[in-house]
Amino acid sequence: MTRVPCIVCGRLGGSTYCQMHDPERQRRRITPGRTTRQQAQFRKAVLSTAGHRCQWIDEDTGRRCTVTGDENLTAHHITPLREDGNYDAEQGVALCRAHHPLAERRLHRDRDDVDAA
C-alpha cells in the first residue's frame, strides 16, 4: 500500500486523510445521537451566530462561502479542545464540510509558520 500525506496535517497514511482527520471516520464516531449536550449547545450557538451559513472567507477573493443549512455545516473550534479550547460560542466558527478540512490545514500551516520563526 502506498503511503500518502494527509491533506490536513501531512502525516503519512493510506489515503487522502490520516485516521485523525478522515471525515468519514469522524462522521461515524460523532453521530447526532451520540453528541454530548455541551457539543450540541456549542454547535447550535455557533451556527446561529453565523446565520446558519459557512463563515469561510476565501483568501484570494475575500468572498464568504454561500453554503447554508444546518445539515451542511459543522461547528469548528478555533482553538482545538485538545489544546485547551472550550465550548464558548465565541471560540467557534461555522464551516461547511468542504471548508472544515481546509480550516484545519490553514491552522496547521499557521502554527508551522509560528514555530519556524
DODREN-205624 format. One record per atom (N, C-alpha, C): atom name; residue number from 1; residue in three letters; x, y negated, z. Coordinates in steps of 0.05 Angstrom, whole numbers, plus 5000, padded with zeros to 4 digits. Layout:
% residues N
PT  dofi  vexse  vexmi    xx    yy    zz
PT    CA    NUM    ALA     X     Y     Z
...
END
This chain:
% residues 117
PT  dofi  vexse  vexmi    xx    yy    zz
PT     N      1    MET  5017  5024  5000
PT    CA      1    MET  5000  5000  5000
PT     C      1    MET  5018  4975  5000
PT     N      2    THR  5011  4956  4983
PT    CA      2    THR  5026  4931  4982
PT     C      2    THR  5018  4913  5004
PT     N      3    ARG  5036  4901  5017
PT    CA      3    ARG  5030  4882  5039
PT     C      3    ARG  5032  4854  5028
PT     N      4    VAL  5010  4839  5032
PT    CA      4    VAL  5009  4811  5023
PT     C      4    VAL  5004  4793  5046
PT     N      5    PRO  5012  4767  5044
PT    CA      5    PRO  5009  4749  5066
PT     C      5    PRO  4979  4740  5069
PT     N      6    CYS  4970  4737  5093
PT    CA      6    CYS  4944  4727  5099
PT     C      6    CYS  4942  4698  5089
PT     N      7    ILE  4920  4690  5077
PT    CA      7    ILE  4918  4663  5066
PT     C      7    ILE  4914  4643  5088
PT     N      8    VAL  4908  4651  5112
PT    CA      8    VAL  4904  4633  5134
PT     C      8    VAL  4930  4628  5150
PT     N      9    CYS  4943  4650  5158
PT    CA      9    CYS  4966  4647  5175
PT     C      9    CYS  4993  4657  5164
PT     N     10    GLY  4992  4671  5141
PT    CA     10    GLY  5016  4681  5129
PT     C     10    GLY  5026  4708  5139
PT     N     11    ARG  5013  4720  5159
PT    CA     11    ARG  5021  4746  5168
PT     C     11    ARG  5017  4767  5146
PT     N     12    LEU  5034  4786  5145
PT    CA     12    LEU  5031  4807  5125
PT     C     12    LEU  5009  4826  5133
PT     N     13    GLY  4993  4834  5113
PT    CA     13    GLY  4971  4852  5117
PT     C     13    GLY  4965  4867  5092
PT     N     14    GLY  4943  4882  5091
PT    CA     14    GLY  4936  4898  5069
PT     C     14    GLY  4918  4884  5049
PT     N     15    SER  4909  4860  5055
PT    CA     15    SER  4891  4846  5037
PT     C     15    SER  4896  4816  5039
PT     N     16    THR  4876  4801  5030
PT    CA     16    THR  4879  4772  5030
PT     C     16    THR  4881  4760  5058
PT     N     17    TYR  4869  4774  5078
PT    CA     17    TYR  4869  4764  5105
PT     C     17    TYR  4882  4785  5124
PT     N     18    CYS  4894  4776  5145
PT    CA     18    CYS  4903  4794  5166
PT     C     18    CYS  4878  4802  5182
PT     N     19    GLN  4881  4821  5200
PT    CA     19    GLN  4859  4831  5216
PT     C     19    GLN  4845  4808  5232
PT     N     20    MET  4861  4790  5242
PT    CA     20    MET  4850  4768  5259
PT     C     20    MET  4833  4749  5243
PT     N     21    HIS  4839  4744  5217
PT    CA     21    HIS  4825  4724  5201
PT     C     21    HIS  4806  4735  5180
PT     N     22    ASP  4804  4762  5179
PT    CA     22    ASP  4786  4774  5160
PT     C     22    ASP  4757  4766  5165
PT     N     23    PRO  4744  4751  5148
PT    CA     23    PRO  4717  4742  5153
PT     C     23    PRO  4697  4765  5156
PT     N     24    GLU  4701  4787  5141
PT    CA     24    GLU  4683  4810  5143
PT     C     24    GLU  4685  4822  5171
PT     N     25    ARG  4709  4825  5181
PT    CA     25    ARG  4713  4836  5207
PT     C     25    ARG  4701  4818  5229
PT     N     26    GLN  4704  4791  5225
PT    CA     26    GLN  4693  4773  5245
PT     C     26    GLN  4663  4773  5244
PT     N     27    ARG  4651  4776  5220
PT    CA     27    ARG  4622  4777  5219
PT     C     27    ARG  4611  4802  5233
PT     N     28    ARG  4626  4825  5230
PT    CA     28    ARG  4617  4849  5244
PT     C     28    ARG  4621  4847  5274
PT     N     29    ARG  4642  4833  5282
PT    CA     29    ARG  4648  4831  5311
PT     C     29    ARG  4629  4812  5325
PT     N     30    ILE  4623  4790  5312
PT    CA     30    ILE  4606  4770  5325
PT     C     30    ILE  4580  4768  5309
PT     N     31    THR  4561  4784  5317
PT    CA     31    THR  4535  4784  5303
PT     C     31    THR  4516  4767  5319
PT     N     32    PRO  4495  4756  5307
PT    CA     32    PRO  4476  4739  5321
PT     C     32    PRO  4465  4751  5347
PT     N     33    GLY  4461  4776  5348
PT    CA     33    GLY  4451  4789  5372
PT     C     33    GLY  4471  4792  5394
PT     N     34    ARG  4497  4787  5388
PT    CA     34    ARG  4518  4792  5408
PT     C     34    ARG  4533  4767  5416
PT     N     35    THR  4524  4744  5408
PT    CA     35    THR  4538  4720  5416
PT     C     35    THR  4530  4713  5445
PT     N     36    THR  4548  4700  5459
PT    CA     36    THR  4542  4692  5486
PT     C     36    THR  4524  4666  5485
PT     N     37    ARG  4511  4661  5507
PT    CA     37    ARG  4495  4637  5508
PT     C     37    ARG  4512  4612  5504
PT     N     38    GLN  4536  4612  5514
PT    CA     38    GLN  4554  4589  5511
PT     C     38    GLN  4562  4585  5482
PT     N     39    GLN  4567  4607  5467
PT    CA     39    GLN  4574  4605  5439
PT     C     39    GLN  4550  4595  5423
PT     N     40    ALA  4526  4605  5429
PT    CA     40    ALA  4502  4596  5415
PT     C     40    ALA  4496  4567  5420
PT     N     41    GLN  4500  4558  5445
PT    CA     41    GLN  4495  4529  5451
PT     C     41    GLN  4515  4512  5437
PT     N     42    PHE  4540  4521  5436
PT    CA     42    PHE  4561  4506  5422
PT     C     42    PHE  4554  4503  5392
PT     N     43    ARG  4547  4525  5380
PT    CA     43    ARG  4541  4525  5351
PT     C     43    ARG  4517  4507  5346
PT     N     44    LYS  4496  4509  5362
PT    CA     44    LYS  4473  4492  5358
PT     C     44    LYS  4479  4463  5360
PT     N     45    ALA  4495  4455  5380
PT    CA     45    ALA  4503  4427  5384
PT     C     45    ALA  4521  4417  5362
PT     N     46    VAL  4540  4433  5353
PT    CA     46    VAL  4558  4425  5332
PT     C     46    VAL  4543  4421  5305
PT     N     47    LEU  4526  4440  5298
PT    CA     47    LEU  4511  4438  5273
PT     C     47    LEU  4491  4414  5274
PT     N     48    SER  4479  4410  5297
PT    CA     48    SER  4461  4387  5300
PT     C     48    SER  4476  4361  5296
PT     N     49    THR  4499  4358  5309
PT    CA     49    THR  4515  4334  5307
PT     C     49    THR  4524  4329  5278
PT     N     50    ALA  4529  4350  5264
PT    CA     50    ALA  4538  4348  5236
PT     C     50    ALA  4514  4344  5216
PT     N     51    GLY  4490  4343  5227
PT    CA     51    GLY  4467  4341  5209
PT     C     51    GLY  4462  4366  5193
PT     N     52    HIS  4471  4389  5203
PT    CA     52    HIS  4467  4415  5190
PT     C     52    HIS  4480  4415  5162
PT     N     53    ARG  4503  4402  5160
PT    CA     53    ARG  4518  4400  5135
PT     C     53    ARG  4548  4405  5141
PT     N     54    CYS  4561  4418  5123
PT    CA     54    CYS  4590  4422  5125
PT     C     54    CYS  4605  4396  5128
PT     N     55    GLN  4624  4394  5146
PT    CA     55    GLN  4638  4369  5151
PT     C     55    GLN  4666  4368  5138
PT     N     56    TRP  4671  4388  5120
PT    CA     56    TRP  4697  4388  5106
PT     C     56    TRP  4700  4364  5088
PT     N     57    ILE  4722  4350  5091
PT    CA     57    ILE  4729  4327  5073
PT     C     57    ILE  4752  4336  5055
PT     N     58    ASP  4747  4335  5029
PT    CA     58    ASP  4768  4342  5010
PT     C     58    ASP  4791  4322  5012
PT     N     59    GLU  4816  4331  5016
PT    CA     59    GLU  4839  4313  5019
PT     C     59    GLU  4844  4297  4994
PT     N     60    ASP  4838  4308  4971
PT    CA     60    ASP  4844  4294  4946
PT     C     60    ASP  4823  4274  4938
PT     N     61    THR  4797  4281  4941
PT    CA     61    THR  4776  4263  4932
PT     C     61    THR  4764  4246  4955
PT     N     62    GLY  4767  4255  4980
PT    CA     62    GLY  4755  4242  5002
PT     C     62    GLY  4725  4247  5005
PT     N     63    ARG  4715  4266  4989
PT    CA     63    ARG  4687  4272  4989
PT     C     63    ARG  4680  4294  5009
PT     N     64    ARG  4657  4292  5021
PT    CA     64    ARG  4648  4312  5040
PT     C     64    ARG  4633  4335  5026
PT     N     65    CYS  4637  4359  5035
PT    CA     65    CYS  4624  4382  5024
PT     C     65    CYS  4593  4379  5026
PT     N     66    THR  4579  4390  5007
PT    CA     66    THR  4550  4387  5006
PT     C     66    THR  4534  4411  5016
PT     N     67    VAL  4548  4432  5025
PT    CA     67    VAL  4534  4456  5035
PT     C     67    VAL  4518  4450  5060
PT     N     68    THR  4493  4458  5060
PT    CA     68    THR  4475  4454  5083
PT     C     68    THR  4462  4480  5091
PT     N     69    GLY  4448  4480  5113
PT    CA     69    GLY  4433  4503  5122
PT     C     69    GLY  4449  4519  5143
PT     N     70    ASP  4436  4524  5166
PT    CA     70    ASP  4450  4537  5188
PT     C     70    ASP  4460  4565  5180
PT     N     71    GLU  4447  4579  5162
PT    CA     71    GLU  4456  4606  5154
PT     C     71    GLU  4482  4605  5139
PT     N     72    ASN  4489  4581  5128
PT    CA     72    ASN  4513  4578  5112
PT     C     72    ASN  4536  4565  5127
PT     N     73    LEU  4531  4558  5152
PT    CA     73    LEU  4551  4543  5168
PT     C     73    LEU  4561  4558  5192
PT     N     74    THR  4586  4551  5199
PT    CA     74    THR  4598  4562  5224
PT     C     74    THR  4607  4538  5241
PT     N     75    ALA  4609  4543  5267
PT    CA     75    ALA  4619  4522  5285
PT     C     75    ALA  4649  4528  5290
PT     N     76    HIS  4666  4511  5281
PT    CA     76    HIS  4695  4515  5283
PT     C     76    HIS  4705  4499  5307
PT     N     77    HIS  4721  4513  5324
PT    CA     77    HIS  4734  4500  5347
PT     C     77    HIS  4759  4484  5337
PT     N     78    ILE  4760  4458  5342
PT    CA     78    ILE  4783  4442  5333
PT     C     78    ILE  4808  4452  5348
PT     N     79    THR  4806  4456  5374
PT    CA     79    THR  4827  4469  5389
PT     C     79    THR  4817  4497  5395
PT     N     80    PRO  4830  4518  5384
PT    CA     80    PRO  4821  4545  5388
PT     C     80    PRO  4818  4552  5418
PT     N     81    LEU  4799  4569  5424
PT    CA     81    LEU  4795  4578  5452
PT     C     81    LEU  4820  4591  5463
PT     N     82    ARG  4834  4605  5446
PT    CA     82    ARG  4859  4619  5456
PT     C     82    ARG  4881  4599  5463
PT     N     83    GLU  4877  4574  5455
PT    CA     83    GLU  4897  4553  5461
PT     C     83    GLU  4885  4532  5479
PT     N     84    ASP  4869  4541  5498
PT    CA     84    ASP  4856  4524  5518
PT     C     84    ASP  4834  4506  5506
PT     N     85    GLY  4822  4514  5484
PT    CA     85    GLY  4799  4499  5474
PT     C     85    GLY  4775  4504  5492
PT     N     86    ASN  4753  4491  5486
PT    CA     86    ASN  4730  4494  5502
PT     C     86    ASN  4705  4493  5485
PT     N     87    TYR  4682  4495  5497
PT    CA     87    TYR  4656  4495  5483
PT     C     87    TYR  4642  4468  5483
PT     N     88    ASP  4657  4446  5487
PT    CA     88    ASP  4645  4419  5485
PT     C     88    ASP  4640  4414  5455
PT     N     89    ALA  4616  4404  5449
PT    CA     89    ALA  4608  4399  5421
PT     C     89    ALA  4628  4380  5407
PT     N     90    GLU  4640  4362  5423
PT    CA     90    GLU  4659  4343  5411
PT     C     90    GLU  4684  4357  5401
PT     N     91    GLN  4689  4382  5411
PT    CA     91    GLN  4712  4397  5403
PT     C     91    GLN  4705  4416  5380
PT     N     92    GLY  4682  4411  5367
PT    CA     92    GLY  4675  4429  5345
PT     C     92    GLY  4669  4414  5319
PT     N     93    VAL  4669  4428  5297
PT    CA     93    VAL  4663  4417  5271
PT     C     93    VAL  4648  4438  5255
PT     N     94    ALA  4627  4429  5241
PT    CA     94    ALA  4611  4448  5225
PT     C     94    ALA  4625  4452  5198
PT     N     95    LEU  4629  4477  5191
PT    CA     95    LEU  4642  4483  5166
PT     C     95    LEU  4627  4506  5152
PT     N     96    CYS  4625  4505  5125
PT    CA     96    CYS  4614  4527  5110
PT     C     96    CYS  4633  4550  5110
PT     N     97    ARG  4624  4573  5102
PT    CA     97    ARG  4640  4597  5102
PT     C     97    ARG  4664  4595  5083
PT     N     98    ALA  4663  4578  5063
PT    CA     98    ALA  4685  4575  5045
PT     C     98    ALA  4707  4557  5057
PT     N     99    HIS  4699  4537  5072
PT    CA     99    HIS  4718  4518  5083
PT     C     99    HIS  4729  4526  5111
PT     N    100    HIS  4716  4543  5125
PT    CA    100    HIS  4726  4551  5151
PT     C    100    HIS  4754  4563  5149
PT     N    101    PRO  4759  4582  5131
PT    CA    101    PRO  4787  4592  5129
PT     C    101    PRO  4807  4571  5120
PT     N    102    LEU  4798  4552  5103
PT    CA    102    LEU  4816  4531  5095
PT     C    102    LEU  4823  4513  5118
PT     N    103    ALA  4804  4508  5136
PT    CA    103    ALA  4809  4492  5160
PT     C    103    ALA  4830  4506  5178
PT     N    104    GLU  4827  4533  5180
PT    CA    104    GLU  4846  4548  5196
PT     C    104    GLU  4874  4546  5184
PT     N    105    ARG  4875  4548  5157
PT    CA    105    ARG  4901  4546  5144
PT     C    105    ARG  4913  4518  5147
PT     N    106    ARG  4896  4497  5145
PT    CA    106    ARG  4905  4469  5149
PT     C    106    ARG  4916  4466  5178
PT     N    107    LEU  4902  4478  5197
PT    CA    107    LEU  4911  4476  5225
PT     C    107    LEU  4938  4489  5229
PT     N    108    HIS  4942  4512  5217
PT    CA    108    HIS  4968  4526  5219
PT     C    108    HIS  4990  4510  5204
PT     N    109    ARG  4983  4498  5181
PT    CA    109    ARG  5003  4482  5166
PT     C    109    ARG  5011  4458  5182
PT     N    110    ASP  4992  4444  5195
PT    CA    110    ASP  4998  4420  5210
PT     C    110    ASP  5015  4428  5235
PT     N    111    ARG  5009  4451  5247
PT    CA    111    ARG  5026  4459  5270
PT     C    111    ARG  5054  4465  5262
PT     N    112    ASP  5056  4478  5238
PT    CA    112    ASP  5083  4485  5228
PT     C    112    ASP  5099  4459  5223
PT     N    113    ASP  5086  4439  5212
PT    CA    113    ASP  5099  4413  5207
PT     C    113    ASP  5108  4400  5233
PT     N    114    VAL  5092  4402  5254
PT    CA    114    VAL  5100  4390  5280
PT     C    114    VAL  5123  4406  5292
PT     N    115    ASP  5122  4433  5290
PT    CA    115    ASP  5143  4449  5301
PT     C    115    ASP  5170  4445  5286
PT     N    116    ALA  5169  4439  5260
PT    CA    116    ALA  5193  4434  5245
PT     C    116    ALA  5206  4407  5251
PT     N    117    ALA  5190  4389  5260
PT    CA    117    ALA  5200  4362  5266
PT     C    117    ALA  5217  4360  5290
END
